[in-house]
Amino acid sequence: MREDKVGEKISFHLVEDAWNTLRTEFSRIIGEEEAILVTVFRFSSPSHKMEEESEEERKMHFETPFVKDVKKIVKKIKEKFKAESHIHLHPRHGSVTFMMVSSGELLVDNFRSIVAEASTCEECVLEYLEGEVRIGEEVATLFYGSSANVIFILPAADGRKLKLIEAVMSI
């Protein structure tokens, strides 16, 4: 268990309740259509310092352990989830954009699995993620967060308001 901001214990059931609520909401919003999950993961090296990259690092595009490990994770995600990717890496930090088609009922589980896979990186840390769920050309949901928790912004059932759901990745 973990404690939230007011000191209350959050149990496994409450964590799963948020994910079950998201499954229900995505089924309502997406219906029988396929959705496109677009997500951006920002990675950094655990030893990444806030100082600027040296001139030599900017000129040389050598593969550091960080870059190799991120590419390995990207390859796994592409193969396992049939996702497209766009990689933008520097020697000690960078981002990867994934785009994947999914049915509404599997979208939540696919999202959780992709984040879990990205979090297994040994030479990198998943610092931040953001993205959207699209139905055709329309944005159906926005989300942002980290490997610890994610905030989803969805349309409420009445179509006039927005609904926020915080989903904890693990406890």
Salt bridges, closest charged atoms under 4 A:
GLU3 OE2 - LYS9 NZ 3.50
GLU16 OE2 - ARG112 NH2 3.11
GLU25 OE1 - ARG28 NH2 2.43
GLU25 OE2 - LYS163 NZ 3.11
GLU53 OE2 - HIS90 ND1 3.81
GLU53 OE2 - HIS93 NE2 3.16
GLU55 OE1 - ARG58 NH2 3.89
GLU57 OE1 - ARG92 NH2 3.47
GLU63 OE2 - LYS71 NZ 2.63
ASP69 OD1 - LYS72 NZ 3.58
ASP109 OD1 - ARG23 NH2 2.65
GLU117 OE2 - LYS76 NZ 3.92
GLU117 OE1 - LYS80 NZ 3.72
GLU130 OE2 - ARG42 NH2 2.85
GLU132 OE2 - ARG134 NE 2.45
